[in-house]
Amino acid sequence: MHLPLPPPPLLLLLAAVAAATTTFRPDWNRLQGLARARVEVSGLGPDALVPPQVKAFVTQDIPLYHNLVMKHLPGADPELVLLGHRFEELERIPLSDMTREEINALVQELGFYRKASPDEPVPPEYLRAPARPAGDAPDHSDL
């Protein structure tokens, strides 16, 4: 009788990392009316406590997304705040434990339009992305 060999340490480590990774799964029932979002961070300077992956997303990727902005809030942990048509808060998603790729995948899964460059115009069919408002919503530039 042969006993199975224990898995190599690298496989155990990879399995532990995969299990520890938190991936947000949208609750689409709660996100009815999703219209825009903001990323709240405490600061992006050299002494900031924002994880490097989140900092890269904020500085390099947010400018590419339509209806997604960054808001500086002193002392705030990095969060993606999903907002409805009337700027009501629908959901808060912590970003500290996510990679840049995971954040980008989540934002795209939520339906945010990603431009090829920050100054590229948004196609008309995506102007109200990620969702179509039920009625005309006022323009709030101060998210």
Disulfide bonds with the S-S distance in Angstrom:
none
